[in-house]
Each structure stands twice: as structure tokens, then as C-alpha cells.
């Protein structure tokens, strides 16, 4: 079951996180993070970062629709890789 935008915002506040701080982490605007939280836009990268910050799976925060046959699974891939070595 997914959470409402107000529940996500409350969970962030309870963990001492802010949308502005998450935006800085991702080098995106605070508006971009807000739009993802409030389901105005969809960004897999932002959703994964929010979920990881809250120690919750993405599908617990948002309903994930099947992307079809194209593309990677929506909850896999961004944080499973080893860090790049320079």
C-alpha cells in the first residue's frame, strides 16, 4: 500500500529530513522533489533517493505501475552498483 504525499512529508520530517536537503543531495530543485512527493511528476531517481533516505522500499511510498517490456524494473538498479572508481 502506498503512502499519501502528506504521510511521506511527515515521515521525512520525523526523520529530520527536508525536501530542500534531498534536493541538494540530488542536485535538483526543491520543486522537483516536491513534485515527485505530491505525484505531479515521476522521477525514478528522486523516488529511489527518498525511499532510501527513509529506509523504505519505493513501492511502500508510491504505487508502481508496470513499465511494460521496455526499461529496467522501477525499483532496481540505482543503488545496487559498486561506487565508481576514479
N, C-alpha and C positions, 0 to 999 in steps of 0.2 A: 504494500500500500504506500502510495506516495504522500509526501508532506505538502501542506499548503505553503504559499510564499511567506505568510506570517509565522508559521512554525519554523521554517528554515531560518528566517531572520532572527527569531527568538533563540534558536539553537546556536547561531553564530554569536549572539550577544552573551549567552550563557557560558560559552567557551572563551569569552574575551576577544572575539574576532570581530572585525568590521568589514563591510563591503569595500571601503576605501583601502584597507590593508591588503585584502585579497587582490584588489585591482593593482596595487603596487607590486605584489608578488608576481603577477602575470604580465605586467607592463601593458595594461589595458586601462580604459577609463572606468571610473566608478559607475558610470551609467551603463556600461557594457555588463558589469557584474549584476547591477540591479535588474536589467532587462532579462537576464538569464534566471535570476531568482524569481521574478514575477512572471515567467513564462511568456514574455513578449518576443524574445528571440531564443534560439537554441545554439549553444556553443559547447561542443563536447569537451573541449579543453577546459573551459571555465567550470562546467559541471563537475568534471573529474577533480579539479583542484578544490572546489568547495566540499565535495564529498570526502576527499582525503583529509582536508583540514578538520572535518567533523568526525573522522574515523567511522564513516558510514558508507555502505555501498551506494552507488549512484541511483540504482533502482529503488532504494528506500526514500530518496528525496524526490525523484521525478518518475513519472510513468514513462517507460522507454518503449517506443514503438519499434516494431521490426523494420530495420532499414532495407529489407529486401535482399536480393542476391549480391548487390554491389556494396563495397566498402567493408571495413572491419567491424567486428562486433562493437557496439557502442560502449561497453564497459570494460574493454580490454585494450591494452597496448600503450597507454601513455606513461604509466608508472612501472611497467614490468621490465623495462630495459635497464641495462647497466649504464651508469653515467659515462658520458663521452670522455675519452682520454685525449688530452691535447698533445 
